[in-house]
Amino acid sequence: MALGYKARRRWSLVILLIGLPLYVVAAVNVIDLFDRPPFWVELAVYVILGFLWAMPFKFVFKGVGKEDPDQQNDQNQ
């Protein structure tokens, strides 16, 4: 089931405003479970986790920053 442009745009806002802060809190709590690792290890973990959170949502964010393709087609006709 493909999401339309408006649905992808709404879901991207929900993911960024609610999901991302929750993910950041979860990542910090996971790191805090262990003794604080060296700075470079901690930085590497946060960078890797920063890329991993977006992978499942790549299809939602694709093309959201562009104009609505359906609206553009309606104006040309």
Residue frames as qw, qx, qy, qz and C-alpha x, y, z in Angstrom:
[[0.000, 0.890, 0.455, 0.000, 0.00, 0.00, 0.00],
 [0.450, 0.267, 0.007, 0.852, 1.63, 3.22, -1.16],
 [0.165, -0.686, -0.419, 0.572, 1.20, 6.38, 0.84],
 [0.331, 0.835, 0.292, 0.329, 0.11, 9.54, -0.90],
 [0.383, 0.473, -0.192, 0.770, 2.08, 12.76, -0.75],
 [0.368, -0.645, 0.093, -0.664, -0.06, 14.32, 2.00],
 [0.907, -0.398, -0.101, -0.092, 0.00, 11.17, 4.11],
 [0.796, 0.128, -0.215, 0.552, 3.80, 10.90, 3.80],
 [0.129, 0.581, -0.159, 0.788, 4.09, 14.55, 4.78],
 [0.625, -0.609, 0.036, -0.488, 1.94, 14.07, 7.88],
 [0.956, -0.233, -0.123, 0.127, 3.72, 10.88, 8.91],
 [0.620, 0.353, -0.242, 0.658, 7.11, 12.55, 8.49],
 [0.179, -0.644, 0.191, -0.719, 6.04, 15.28, 10.92],
 [0.842, -0.467, 0.000, -0.269, 4.84, 12.69, 13.45],
 [0.917, 0.037, -0.183, 0.352, 8.08, 10.76, 13.13],
 [0.426, 0.458, -0.232, 0.745, 10.25, 13.86, 13.52],
 [0.272, -0.592, 0.165, -0.741, 8.29, 15.53, 16.33],
 [0.810, -0.413, 0.182, -0.374, 7.39, 12.47, 18.40],
 [0.991, 0.062, -0.073, 0.094, 9.43, 9.48, 17.24],
 [0.576, 0.541, -0.332, 0.515, 12.85, 11.07, 17.01],
 [0.222, -0.651, 0.428, -0.586, 12.86, 12.56, 20.55],
 [0.896, -0.295, 0.193, -0.270, 11.70, 9.22, 21.95],
 [0.917, 0.281, -0.157, 0.237, 14.47, 7.46, 20.03],
 [0.276, 0.662, -0.407, 0.566, 17.08, 9.90, 21.35],
 [0.549, -0.555, 0.381, -0.495, 15.94, 9.32, 24.95],
 [0.991, -0.063, 0.083, -0.087, 16.02, 5.55, 24.40],
 [0.750, 0.474, -0.276, 0.370, 19.53, 5.70, 22.89],
 [0.005, -0.669, 0.456, -0.587, 20.85, 7.78, 25.79],
 [0.755, -0.414, 0.307, -0.404, 19.28, 5.41, 28.31],
 [0.983, 0.140, -0.081, 0.083, 20.85, 2.39, 26.62],
 [0.507, 0.565, -0.388, 0.522, 24.30, 4.03, 26.76],
 [0.288, -0.621, 0.400, -0.609, 23.73, 4.95, 30.42],
 [0.948, -0.244, -0.059, -0.195, 23.07, 1.31, 31.33],
 [0.866, 0.092, -0.180, 0.456, 26.79, 0.68, 30.99],
 [0.445, -0.637, 0.000, 0.630, 29.64, 2.60, 32.54],
 [0.342, 0.887, -0.041, -0.308, 30.37, 5.63, 30.42],
 [0.865, 0.189, 0.231, 0.402, 32.51, 4.44, 27.50],
 [0.399, -0.292, 0.204, 0.845, 35.37, 6.49, 26.04],
 [0.270, 0.609, 0.065, -0.743, 34.31, 9.54, 24.07],
 [0.233, 0.360, -0.668, -0.608, 35.12, 8.08, 20.64],
 [0.026, -0.174, -0.983, -0.051, 33.11, 4.90, 21.35],
 [0.168, 0.575, 0.594, -0.536, 30.15, 6.90, 22.58],
 [0.250, 0.572, -0.213, -0.752, 30.33, 9.17, 19.54],
 [0.153, 0.168, -0.866, -0.445, 30.51, 6.19, 17.18],
 [0.064, 0.361, 0.914, -0.175, 27.47, 4.58, 18.82],
 [0.224, 0.647, 0.353, -0.638, 25.43, 7.79, 18.52],
 [0.226, 0.478, -0.480, -0.700, 26.43, 8.28, 14.87],
 [0.094, -0.017, -0.960, -0.262, 25.50, 4.70, 14.00],
 [0.092, 0.502, 0.792, -0.336, 22.20, 4.96, 15.87],
 [0.192, 0.586, 0.040, -0.786, 21.56, 8.28, 14.12],
 [0.279, 0.278, -0.677, -0.622, 21.67, 6.55, 10.75],
 [0.078, -0.129, -0.988, -0.021, 19.80, 3.45, 11.86],
 [0.231, 0.445, 0.611, -0.612, 16.70, 5.26, 13.13],
 [0.386, 0.534, -0.122, -0.742, 15.97, 6.70, 9.69],
 [0.011, 0.194, -0.894, -0.403, 16.40, 3.54, 7.62],
 [0.177, 0.394, 0.899, -0.065, 12.90, 2.10, 8.22],
 [0.192, 0.779, 0.403, -0.439, 11.34, 5.50, 7.42],
 [0.264, -0.267, 0.478, 0.794, 13.26, 6.27, 4.25],
 [0.100, 0.414, 0.760, 0.492, 10.19, 5.73, 2.07],
 [0.117, -0.823, -0.515, 0.207, 8.19, 8.19, 4.20],
 [0.234, -0.743, 0.059, 0.624, 10.70, 11.02, 3.85],
 [0.421, 0.029, 0.606, 0.674, 11.41, 10.52, 0.15],
 [0.104, 0.443, 0.534, 0.713, 10.12, 13.51, -1.85],
 [0.236, -0.749, -0.570, 0.242, 8.43, 15.28, 1.07],
 [0.268, -0.563, -0.003, 0.782, 10.45, 18.46, 0.58],
 [0.107, 0.058, 0.583, 0.803, 9.29, 18.86, -3.00],
 [0.468, 0.078, 0.000, -0.880, 6.01, 20.23, -4.29],
 [0.666, 0.160, 0.645, -0.338, 2.96, 17.99, -4.38],
 [0.138, -0.130, 0.781, 0.595, 3.25, 16.04, -7.65],
 [0.160, 0.551, 0.817, 0.057, -0.55, 15.59, -7.89],
 [0.052, 0.841, 0.252, -0.477, -1.15, 19.32, -7.59],
 [0.116, -0.528, 0.485, 0.687, 1.42, 20.06, -10.28],
 [0.169, 0.156, 0.877, 0.422, -0.29, 17.68, -12.72],
 [0.121, 0.722, 0.661, -0.164, -3.69, 19.29, -12.09],
 [0.009, -0.786, 0.010, 0.618, -2.35, 22.76, -12.90],
 [0.145, -0.316, 0.676, 0.650, -0.90, 21.66, -16.24],
 [0.156, 0.347, 0.883, 0.274, -4.22, 20.31, -17.50]]
